[in-house]
């Protein structure tokens, strides 16, 4: 069975309003690319159709809505004629003709796994090597945006009652960030996991100082500084676990982080990695290095990729 047709669509999906101020300007809609890969015939009744999606975030993924669509249109012809099970070859083709642009590649990757799963009648985790835990992950992370400490604590308490047990707190102002975390910890007690996300905008010295002030509130700190060298320096200076996010997009990034022990945990996202196949490679690499993984999505993704 070969890939004989690929359809591309763009959708603009409105965001639900959230309280607080985002770290950067917030768009009203998310630009999404939808990929439909047909194998065995363009007619769904005679073949198998897999669906994948991706979103564009310029400052994070290096893709705008226009470049996401253009990249997908450029890549699609190079996958025609391949077996949907040739996932490695598909990635080689995409990497050969377009450098980077991982989110666009993720949409094709997810669609191919959808096709493979439908053909074999197996869930994707079987295609990636099998189930390794019997209990579901108990929570998803809810991202909070900057507000007054009391308001953020109130918002977290409401989400806690809805069932969330992990919260990502954006760090935007060192003068009140510690107070925000303290108020949130007081609101939810010891049951919730708190992630203080600096999005890389601290200096090394500021990161060490602020993290030591956050330590009493049992937090994880995400991307305190940009760059592997800076992360390594911060991690060696503090006791609080450090999460790498923006610093780790590719398998090559992952290898360097593991070699230098620059993080305790790494955030893996399909849009950064280029899909399930590359994300699985990164996860296996960190498993061998005894570094933890946090599997999350990016803003504006659909439930398909989530």
C-alpha positions as CSV (number, residue, x, y, z in Angstrom):
1,X,0.0,0.0,0.0
2,X,1.4,3.4,-1.0
3,X,0.7,7.0,-0.3
4,X,-1.2,8.2,-3.4
5,X,-2.9,11.4,-2.3
6,X,-2.3,14.1,0.3
7,X,-4.8,16.9,1.0
8,X,-4.0,20.1,2.9
9,X,-6.4,22.4,4.6
10,X,-5.9,25.5,6.8
11,X,-8.2,26.4,9.7
12,X,-8.2,29.4,12.0
13,X,-9.5,28.2,15.4
14,X,-10.6,30.8,18.0
15,X,-9.0,30.7,21.4
16,X,-11.0,30.6,24.6
17,X,-10.3,33.7,26.7
18,X,-8.2,33.2,29.9
19,X,-7.5,35.5,32.7
20,X,-4.3,37.3,33.2
21,X,-1.7,38.7,30.8
22,X,0.3,36.4,28.5
23,X,4.0,36.7,28.2
24,X,3.7,37.9,24.6
25,X,0.8,39.3,22.6
26,X,-2.1,36.8,22.4
27,X,-3.7,36.1,19.0
28,X,-7.4,35.7,18.9
29,X,-7.1,32.6,16.6
30,X,-4.7,29.7,16.1
31,X,-3.6,29.0,12.6
32,X,-3.8,25.3,12.0
33,X,-2.7,23.1,9.1
34,X,-4.7,19.9,8.6
35,X,-3.1,17.1,6.6
36,X,-5.0,14.1,5.2
37,X,-2.8,11.3,3.9
38,X,-4.6,8.7,1.6
39,X,-3.1,5.3,1.2
40,X,-4.6,2.7,-1.2
41,X,-6.7,5.1,-3.2
42,X,-8.0,8.7,-2.9
43,X,-11.5,7.4,-2.2
44,X,-11.8,6.8,1.6
45,X,-14.1,3.9,1.0
46,X,-11.3,2.1,-1.0
47,X,-8.3,3.1,1.1
48,X,-7.2,4.4,4.4
49,X,-7.0,8.1,5.4
50,X,-4.8,9.4,8.2
51,X,-5.2,12.9,9.7
52,X,-2.5,15.1,11.3
53,X,-2.5,18.7,12.4
54,X,0.0,21.3,13.3
55,X,0.0,24.9,14.5
56,X,2.2,28.0,13.9
57,X,3.9,30.0,16.6
58,X,6.5,32.3,15.2
59,X,8.5,33.1,18.3
60,X,8.5,29.5,19.5
61,X,8.3,27.2,16.4
62,X,9.8,29.5,13.8
63,X,6.7,29.3,11.6
64,X,4.0,31.8,10.8
65,X,0.6,30.7,9.4
66,X,1.8,31.4,5.8
67,X,5.1,29.6,6.2
68,X,3.4,26.6,7.8
69,X,1.1,26.2,4.8
70,X,3.8,26.8,2.3
71,X,6.1,24.3,4.0
72,X,3.4,21.7,4.1
73,X,2.7,22.2,0.4
74,X,6.4,21.9,-0.4
75,X,6.8,18.7,1.5
76,X,3.7,16.8,0.4
77,X,4.9,15.7,-3.1
78,X,8.0,14.1,-1.7
79,X,5.9,11.7,0.4
80,X,3.8,10.4,-2.5
81,X,4.6,6.8,-3.5
82,X,6.1,5.9,-0.1
83,X,4.7,3.2,2.1
84,X,2.9,4.7,5.1
85,X,5.1,2.4,7.2
86,X,8.3,4.0,5.8
87,X,8.3,6.6,8.6
88,X,12.1,6.9,8.7
89,X,12.2,7.4,4.9
90,X,9.5,9.9,5.2
91,X,11.5,12.0,7.7
92,X,14.6,11.6,5.6
93,X,12.7,13.0,2.6
94,X,11.3,15.9,4.6
95,X,14.6,16.8,6.2
96,X,16.4,16.6,2.8
97,X,14.1,19.1,1.1
98,X,13.3,21.5,4.0
99,X,15.6,22.3,6.9
100,X,13.9,22.7,10.3
101,X,10.2,23.6,10.1
102,X,9.5,20.8,12.6
103,X,5.8,21.6,13.2
104,X,4.9,21.2,9.5
105,X,6.7,17.8,9.5
106,X,4.8,16.8,12.6
107,X,1.5,17.1,10.8
108,X,2.6,14.5,8.2
109,X,4.2,12.3,10.9
110,X,1.0,12.2,12.9
111,X,-1.1,11.5,9.8
112,X,1.2,8.6,8.9
113,X,0.9,7.1,12.3
114,X,-2.9,7.4,12.0
115,X,-2.7,5.4,8.7
116,X,-0.4,2.8,10.2
117,X,-2.7,2.4,13.2
118,X,-5.8,2.0,11.1
119,X,-4.1,-0.5,8.8
120,X,-2.9,-2.7,11.6
121,X,-5.8,-2.1,14.0
122,X,-3.3,-1.2,16.7
123,X,-3.0,1.9,18.9
124,X,0.0,4.2,18.3
125,X,1.7,3.2,21.5
126,X,2.1,-0.3,20.1
127,X,3.7,1.1,16.9
128,X,6.2,2.9,19.2
129,X,7.2,-0.2,21.1
130,X,4.4,-1.0,23.4
131,X,2.7,0.2,26.6
132,X,5.1,0.8,29.5
133,X,2.7,1.8,32.2
134,X,-0.8,0.5,33.0
135,X,-2.2,3.5,34.8
136,X,-3.0,6.7,32.9
137,X,-1.1,9.9,33.5
138,X,-3.1,11.4,36.3
139,X,-3.2,15.0,35.2
140,X,-2.6,17.6,32.5
141,X,-0.8,20.9,33.1
142,X,-2.8,24.1,33.1
143,X,-0.8,27.2,32.0
144,X,-1.5,30.4,34.0
145,X,-0.8,33.9,32.9
146,X,0.4,36.8,34.9
147,X,-2.0,38.4,37.3
148,X,-2.1,39.6,40.8
149,X,-1.1,36.8,43.3
150,X,-4.5,36.6,44.9
151,X,-6.3,36.4,41.5
152,X,-3.9,33.7,40.3
153,X,-4.4,31.7,43.5
154,X,-8.2,31.9,43.0
155,X,-7.9,30.8,39.4
156,X,-5.7,27.8,40.3
157,X,-8.1,26.8,43.1
158,X,-11.0,26.7,40.5
159,X,-8.9,24.6,38.1
160,X,-7.9,22.4,41.0
161,X,-11.5,21.7,41.7
162,X,-12.0,20.8,38.0
163,X,-9.3,18.1,38.4
164,X,-6.0,19.7,37.4
165,X,-3.1,18.8,39.5
166,X,-0.2,20.5,37.7
167,X,0.1,24.2,37.0
168,X,2.6,26.2,34.9
169,X,3.1,29.7,36.3
170,X,4.7,32.2,33.9
171,X,7.5,34.2,35.4
172,X,7.3,37.8,34.2
173,X,8.4,40.1,37.1
174,X,10.9,38.9,39.7
175,X,9.5,41.5,42.1
176,X,6.2,39.6,42.5
177,X,6.9,36.2,40.9
178,X,7.8,34.6,44.1
179,X,4.7,36.0,45.8
180,X,2.6,34.5,43.0
181,X,4.1,31.1,43.5
182,X,3.7,31.3,47.3
183,X,0.0,32.3,46.9
184,X,-0.7,29.4,44.5
185,X,1.1,26.9,46.7
186,X,-1.0,28.1,49.7
187,X,-4.2,27.7,47.6
188,X,-3.6,24.1,46.5
189,X,-1.4,22.7,49.2
190,X,1.1,19.9,48.5
191,X,-1.0,17.9,46.1
192,X,-0.3,20.0,43.0
193,X,2.9,20.2,40.9
194,X,4.0,23.8,40.2
195,X,6.2,24.7,37.3
196,X,7.7,28.2,37.3
197,X,8.3,28.9,33.6
198,X,10.7,31.8,32.9
199,X,10.7,31.2,29.1
200,X,14.4,31.8,29.1
201,X,14.3,35.5,29.9
202,X,16.5,35.4,33.1
203,X,20.2,35.9,33.2
204,X,22.2,33.1,34.8
205,X,22.8,35.2,38.0
206,X,19.2,36.3,38.2
207,X,18.1,32.7,37.7
208,X,20.2,31.4,40.5
209,X,19.0,34.1,42.9
210,X,15.3,33.8,42.0
211,X,15.3,30.0,42.0
212,X,16.8,29.9,45.5
213,X,13.9,32.1,46.6
214,X,11.4,29.8,45.0
215,X,12.9,26.6,46.5
216,X,10.8,26.6,49.7
217,X,7.6,26.3,47.6
218,X,8.5,22.9,46.0
219,X,8.6,24.0,42.4
220,X,10.2,22.9,39.1
221,X,11.7,25.7,37.1
222,X,11.4,25.6,33.3
223,X,13.8,27.2,30.9
224,X,15.3,29.7,33.3
225,X,17.8,30.9,30.6
226,X,18.3,30.3,26.9
227,X,21.1,28.0,25.8
228,X,22.6,24.7,27.0
229,X,25.6,26.4,28.6
230,X,23.4,28.7,30.7
231,X,21.1,25.8,31.7
232,X,24.1,23.7,32.7
233,X,25.5,26.5,34.9
234,X,22.1,27.1,36.6
235,X,21.5,23.5,37.2
236,X,24.8,23.0,38.9
237,X,24.2,25.9,41.2
238,X,20.7,25.1,42.5
239,X,18.9,22.2,44.1
240,X,15.5,22.8,42.4
241,X,14.9,20.6,39.3
242,X,15.5,22.3,36.0
243,X,13.3,21.7,32.9
244,X,14.7,22.4,29.4
245,X,12.0,23.5,26.9
246,X,13.0,26.0,24.2
247,X,16.6,24.8,24.4
248,X,15.5,21.3,23.2
249,X,13.9,21.0,19.8
250,X,15.9,18.3,18.0
251,X,17.5,15.0,18.7
252,X,20.8,16.8,18.4
253,X,19.8,19.2,21.1
254,X,18.7,16.3,23.3
255,X,22.1,14.6,22.9
256,X,24.0,17.7,23.9
257,X,21.7,18.3,26.9
258,X,22.2,14.7,28.0
259,X,26.0,14.8,27.5
260,X,26.3,17.9,29.6
261,X,23.7,17.0,32.2
262,X,22.2,20.5,31.6
263,X,18.7,19.6,32.8
264,X,16.8,17.2,35.2
265,X,13.7,17.0,33.0
266,X,13.1,17.9,29.3
267,X,9.8,19.1,27.8
268,X,9.0,17.1,24.7
269,X,6.5,18.5,22.3
270,X,5.5,17.0,18.9
271,X,5.5,20.5,17.3
272,X,9.1,21.0,18.3
273,X,10.4,17.5,17.6
274,X,8.7,17.0,14.2
275,X,6.2,14.4,15.3
276,X,5.9,11.1,17.1
277,X,8.9,9.4,15.5
278,X,11.4,12.1,16.5
279,X,9.8,12.7,19.9
280,X,10.1,9.0,20.6
281,X,13.8,9.1,19.7
282,X,14.3,12.0,22.1
283,X,12.4,10.2,24.8
284,X,14.5,7.0,24.4
285,X,17.7,9.0,24.5
286,X,16.8,10.7,27.7
287,X,15.6,7.4,29.2
288,X,19.1,6.0,28.6
289,X,20.6,9.1,30.3
290,X,18.2,8.9,33.3
291,X,16.8,12.3,32.5
292,X,13.0,12.8,33.0
293,X,10.6,13.8,30.2
294,X,7.5,16.0,30.4
295,X,5.2,15.4,27.4
296,X,3.0,18.4,26.6
297,X,1.6,20.4,23.8
298,X,1.9,24.0,22.6
299,X,-0.8,26.6,22.5
300,X,-3.2,26.4,19.6
301,X,-2.9,22.6,18.9
302,X,-5.9,20.6,18.0
303,X,-7.0,17.4,19.9
304,X,-5.6,15.4,17.0
305,X,-2.0,16.3,17.9
306,X,-2.6,16.6,21.6
